[in-house]
């Protein structure tokens, strides 16, 4: 598997504004690790700005 410049698997998620599926455990676990946050923080950020990963990362003060 190839990796992008952030070290995450590019074929799993890209640095684009991918949607975070908060109803899918695998997606939640991926984004908890990628964004270094708790599930509560992730859910609150999604509720505030929507499911876009870049938007959520910005809300949390973390780069995606």
Secondary structure as UniProt FT lines:
FT   TURN            5..6
FT   TURN            10..12
FT   TURN            22..23
FT   HELIX           25..35
FT   HELIX           39..49
FT   HELIX           53..60
//
